[in-house]
Amino acid sequence: MDRVNGWLEKAWRKGLTYRPSLDPDDLWSKALRDAPAAGEQSPRSEADCADFRLRLEILCESLVSEAALNPLGLTMAHGQLVRAIRQRLELGALWQAEPELLETPLAPPVIVVGHMRSGTTRVHRLLAADPSLSATRFCDSWQPVPRSPDTRPAWSAFTLLLARALDPWIDTIHPFGVTRADEELGWLAAALDHSAYEAQWHIPSFTAFSETRDPTPLYREFTRMLRTDANWHGNAHRPRVLKVPQFSEDLPALLGQFPGARVVRTQRCANDTAASAASLVANQMAMQSDTVDYSWIEAEVARKIALREERMDRALAAFSGPLTTVDFDALNHDWEAEVRRVYEDLSLPLTTEALQAMRGEQGRAQHSPHTAHSRQMHRFSETTA
């Protein structure tokens, strides 16, 4: 990190490249070099366009005034926001050219909700292994614009290669795979939801703004991306297993898009969840800022868990569709029994083929670098006790 930051500072000082800007107008101008301006509009409403613009403005203000970004952090923030704008323009242009994409009928999804580090990824990938269901590929989440030929796996592999070089702990935090089933966090980030950004930058003003703002425009865009992805892969007839921890904060808006959904809620000891989540956030923030306050992260994670728990409770109390709960410890003890109960609760058929595929997924998970995270957390807690 120190070497990379030094190289960037030197390049800026010598005029070899420019210091990245976080001015919204500059970000739009750069994105427009490679994407059409007309892509901002239809099929989006004026309100949806205004929502994105306002989110970008407040996020940029928060980054400049609160995030204390180092050179790498500034470069990464600039790149991520330009990418979000460019993707939005490219998607809009695609939908204008092929409006039938947005008419793609979708099977009611299976939605996994719960706090990050509470077992959501494990439940999601077990369900996604079922060939009668479908899931979003990692590369498609972060690059939602379809390509022909589809170069997204190659670009995502290159991105992960760089990420692993900069952050050797990244695979212990989350088990990545270019074409593996993964959460739709990239789709929410493309709509400028706060969850992907607050996990890597100290931006409390943007978080506070987002938590009190109606997320419906985000989930309208999310649904447009889902219809596009399902059409592209030809799997719209299979229920999509959706998972982002942010869903627990926004369930009414999400269920408003998918009223026929089935819901799986994960639960884990609050203290264990908070400790693991704080380590994830610290890992991301420490790369991009030299003034990371771990005590603030712990307090913020605890606040966030309480907020999401309250919102989940309220939303699911009003939900009348199929619902089940998975306990983290029970899943560790006997995952097959938990899966059988989940399928029964959701009135889904559990086939021998599905169970075999899940066993394969479970075998891969047991040999993943992700299993080292709990050991690292234990050593960290002993060191800081």
N, C-alpha and C positions, 0 to 999 in steps of 0.2 A: 504494500500500500504506500509506504513512504517513497519507494522508488518511482512508482507510477505518478504520485502527486508531484514529485520533484521534476519528472520529465514534462508534465503538463505545464507547470509554472514556468519552466525554462522555455518551452515552446511559445507560450504566450508572451513572455518577456522579450524574446528575440523576434517576435512577429512572424514566426513560422506558421502559426495558426491563430485563430481568434479566440478570445475568452467567450465561452457560450453565454448567451443571453437568456434570461427568464422573463423578458418582457413579452406579454401575450401577442402584441402586434408582430414582434420579431419571429416568434414561434409560428404564427400563421403564415408569415411571408416565406419562411423556409419550407414549410409543408407544401405550400402552393407551387413550389418549383417542380414538384413531381406529381401533383394531384390536381384535378380540376376544381375550380371554385364552385361550380354549379353543384358539386356533390354535397355541399352543406345542406341543401334544401330538400326538396321532395325525395322520398315520401314523408319526411319528418315535418311535423307541424312547426309553426313559428315559435310556440312555447318550448318545444323540445330543442330547437336551435338556440333559443335564448338561454335555456338551462345550461347547455354545454358551455356557452360563452361565459356565463357568470361563474360556473364552477372553475373554469380555467383561470379567470381573473383572480378569484379568491385564493386558489391554490398557489398561483405564482406569488401573490402578496405574502402568503404564509411562508413559502420557501425562502423568499428574500429576507424577511424580517425575523424568522424564528428558527430555521433549520440549521444554521451555522454549517453550511456545506463546505467540505474541503474541495480541492480541484476535481478529484474523481467524482465526488457527489454532484458537483455542479454540472459536470459533463454528462453524467448519467441522467440527471433530472431533465436537462435540456433534450437529450436524445429520446427519453421516454415520452415527453410531452409532444415533441414534434411527431413522433410515431403515432401517438393517439390521434392527433389532428389529421395526419395523412391517411390513416386507416379510415377515419370517419368520412373524409372526402371520397376515398376510393369506394367505400361501401355505398355511399349515396349515389355515386355515378353508376355502380353496378345495378342498384335497385331501379334507377331510372331507365337503364337499358333493358333490364329483365324484370319487370314488375311481378311476373308470375312467381318469382322466388318467394315473395312475401305472402303468397296464397297457399304455400305448401301446407297441407293438413298434417298436424302432429298428433301422434299417440300421446295420451296423458302421461307425463313424466313421473319418475320416482325421484323425490327430492330428499336429499340427505342434509339435515340441519344439525348444527351443534357448534360448540366453540372450537377454534383451532387447537390442536393437540388433544382432542377428546376422542379420537378414533374415527373421525370423519373420513380420512383418506383410506383407511383400511376397509371400512364398511363400503365405501364407494367402489373401491377396486374389486372387492369380492362380488358385489352385485354386477358390476360392469363386465365381469368375466362370463356371465350368463349370456350365451349366444342369442337368447330371445330378447335381450335388452340391448341398448346401445349406449355409447359414451363418447365424450369429446376427447380428441387427441390433444396432447400437450402442445404440439406445433400449431394446431388449429385454434386453440384458445388464445395464444399470443399473436397469431397471424390470421385473423378471421377472414381476410379477403381471399377467396379461392383463386388458384392459379392453374394454368394449363400450359405446359406440364406443371405438375405440382412440385414446386421447389421448396415448399415450406419445411419439410423434414430436414433438408440439407441446411437451410438457413438456421433452423432451430438447433441442429447439432453444432453448428459453428458458434452460436450464441452460448450454448451450454459449455462448450470447450473453453471459451473466454471466462465465463462465470466460474468454472472450476479452477482455472488458473489464478483468478483473483481471490477466490474464497474456497480454500480446500475443505471447509466443513459443510459446504452446501448440500452434499448428498446425505449427510447425517441429519440435516434439518428436515429435508423432504426428499423422498425417493423419486428422482426424475427419470424420464425416458422420453425420447423425442416423439414416438408414436404411441406411448402408453396412455391409457385412460387417465385423465387428469381433470382438475377442477376448472371451471370457467372463469377463473379470476381475471384472465386476460381480457375477456369480454367486458367485465365490469370496469376494468382499468381503461379500456378504450372509450367507455362512456363517461369517464372521469368520476366514477365512484371513488370514495376515499380509502377503501380497505387496503388496496395494494400499496397505496402511497403512505398511509400512516404507519405501515409496518416497516418502512425503511427510512422515513424522515420525521424529524420532530416538527410537526405542523399542527399544533393544537387548535389554532384558529380555524383552519380548514376542516378539521375533524368536528369541531363544535358546530360550524355552519352546516355540514353535511348531515349530522345526526338529527338536526331539527328541520331538515328540508324534505319535502315529499320526494321519495325516490322513484315515483312512477315513471318519469321520463327515462330513467336508467333502464328500467325493466321493459319498457317498450322497445328500446334499442336492443337489449339483450334478446328479446323474443325474435326480433328481425334477424339477428345473427344466428340464432338457433334454427330458424326456418331455412336460412341460406345454407348452413352447414349440413342439415339433414337432407336437403334437396341434393346437394353436391355429392354426398356419400350414399344417397339412395336408401337411407335407413329411417325415414320419417315414420314408417309404419311400426317401428319398434320403440317401445318406451325408452326415452333417454334418462339415464341416471345422472342427475345434476347435483353438483356439490360445490359450494363456496361457503366458508364460515360466515361471510357477510349476510347470507340468507337469513340467519337467525335474527338479524337486526331489522330486516326488511320484509318479513314473511307476508304481511298483508298485500304489499305491492306485487310480490312474486306470485302468490296464489291468485291474485286478481288476473294475472296473465294465463294461469293454468288452473282453472277451478276444479278440474277433474283429477288433480295430482294425488299421488300417494306420498306419504311423508314418513321418513325414518329419522328419529331424533336420537342423537348419541349423548351419553352422559358419562362423566368421569369425576373423580374427586376434585373439588374446586382448587385445592392447594396444589395438587399435581399438575392440573391443567394450567394454572397461572404460572408456575415455575417453568414449565416447558415452553409456554407461549412467550414469556419474557426472554428466554434464551434465544428464541428465533428472532424476535425484534431486535435484540441487542446485536446479534450477528449481522443483521442487515444494516443497522444504523452505524455500527462501528466502521464499516467500510466507507461510509460517505460523509462522516463528520468526525472531527477530532475532539468534540466536547460532549460525548454521550454520557448521560447521567443514568446509571443503572437503577438507582432508587426511584427515579421518576418513571422509568419504564415499568418497574414492578407495580407502582401505584396506578399507572395508567392501564395496565393490563387487568388489574383487579377491578378497576372502575368499569372497564369495557365488558368484562365477563358479567358483572352485575347488571349492566344495562341490557345486554343481549338476553340474559336469562329472564329478566322481567318482560322483555318484548316477546320472547318465544312463548312464555307462559300465557300471556294475554292473547296472542294470535292463535295458538293451538287450542285454547279454551273455546274459541269461536269456530274452530274448524270441525266440520262434520264428516270429512272424508276418511279413507283408510289411514290409520296412524299406528306406528309402533315405536318402541324405545329400545335402544341397544346399550347395555352397560359395558363400559371399557373393560372392567375386570372379568366379567362373564365372557366377553369375546376372547380374552386371552386364555381363559380356562377351557372353553369348549366352543370354538368358533362354529363348528358344524351345527351344534344344537341351537346356537343363536340364530344362524342363518335359516334353519328350518322353521323356527318360531317366527322370524320376520316374514318369511314367505306366507306362512299361514295367516298371520295378522293382516297382511296386505292382500290376501286372496290371490296370490300369484302362484302359478304351477312351478314346482321345483323339480326339474328333470335330472336324470342320471348324468346326462351330458353337461348340464350346468354345474353340478357338484364336482365333476371331474375337472372342469375348467377352473373352478374355484380352488381346488386342491393344488393345481398348478400355480395359480396366483399366490396362494399361501406359501408354497415352497419358494417362490422367488422372493417373497417378502422376508422370509426367515434368513436369507443370505444377502439382504440389502445392507449397504452402509448405514442406513437409517437406524438399524438396531444398536449402533454405537452411541446414539444420542443419549439414551438413559444412563449409560455408564459415564459419559462425559458430564452429565448433569450431576450425578452422584459425586464425582471427584470435585466438581466446581463447588457444590454445597459444602463439602468437607473443608475445602481450602478457605472459603469465605466465612465459615461458621465462627 
